[in-house]
Amino acid sequence: MKNIAILGSTGSIGTQTLDVVDKLDLKVSALTAANNITLLEQQVRKYKPALAVVFNEEKAKELQIAVADTATKVRSGMDGLVEAAQLPQADLVLNSVVGMVGLQPTIAAAQAKKDIALANKETLVAGGDLVTDAVRANNVRLLPVDSEHSAIFQCLQGMPDKKVLKKLILTASGGPFFGKTTEELRGVTVEQALRHPNWSMGAKITIDSATMMNKGLEIIEAGRLFDVSGDDIDVVVHRESIIHSLVEFTDNSVLAQLGVPDMRIPIQYAITYPMRYPSPVAELDLAQIGRLSFFEPDYDTFTCLRACKKAFAMGGAATAIANGANEEANALFRRGKIKFLEIGELVMGAVDSIPNFSPACVQDILDADRQARAFVTEHVGG
């Protein structure tokens, strides 16, 4: 059975991954968190990993004292995340940290010749060729954990040749503001934006779903995972979140992957690929669901979606700029510093205003990210 390192073990994906670990009786070599040392200590005592990492250095010191009676080493910061990603005993690194923090550990895992289960979409969005080149050069597998990309990955398993692929179709729930006009969205609150109709996710990703930035990031990620241009990726709003994405072939046949909206299915498939095992997820009952609905996305109202498509078409550092601007704007909205619609305006503004270039190394990506964040803070008064 596999031994896995889980980056972001206290978040939504991380805790659901540990449900899968329990079901499959896997070993855990590393666990990491940003700040939540209370939950991380519980996980350390249950799973007995060789390494625990807390990104916040002060919190790491607290955890070190708390688990001093265990054999688990405690590390902190980016160096700690990279160490967790390269731990010799790990067969698979599941990266579910939130944001650009996930980029360097992903590349480090590839360089250590670890298979990677990727739930951190910002890694591919910002890192682009730097990530895919590292994966190819080290002959490791990059396995998608996002429900949409896992669905596409599953639908492509029987494809005889890349030439028969016509189109990828990503489904979107539409979030809590589906059907709303720009005028109706002017005064929405953080609390309203955090009420996702179908999925239980962390705050940042839930806001990204409300702005549809999440779907924009997924377009870029899909393009890079499956080597497809933006013109060959469609989005359809599917409110029930039962069809997780579809693939269309040259004969106009379409394959879809269905399941109840539960992240443990794509998590488990990434861990056990290419095998399948019983999972802790409920069975899909189509008769009980009754009907499935589909709608065109509103690119005019949801500016983030349009900004991501534009950045992907531009290539280079533009996708890192879009991502960095969104991370900063999303955080400002959650802190009550800007209005909901300003998120999309700031992301598009950054993509349009910051000079694009071709990144040659990780530092170039980090510089583009820094420029995007600076653009946002400057345009909201700090």
Beta strands, then each sheet from edge to edge (+ up, - down):
strand 1: 3-7
strand 2: 27-33
strand 3: 51-54
strand 4: 73-76
strand 5: 92-95
strand 6: 115-118
strand 7: 142-144
strand 8: 165-172
strand 9: 233-237
strand 10: 243-249
strand 11: 254-258
sheet 1: 4+ 3+ 2+ 1+ 5+ 6+ 7+
sheet 2: 9+ 8+ 10- 11+
end
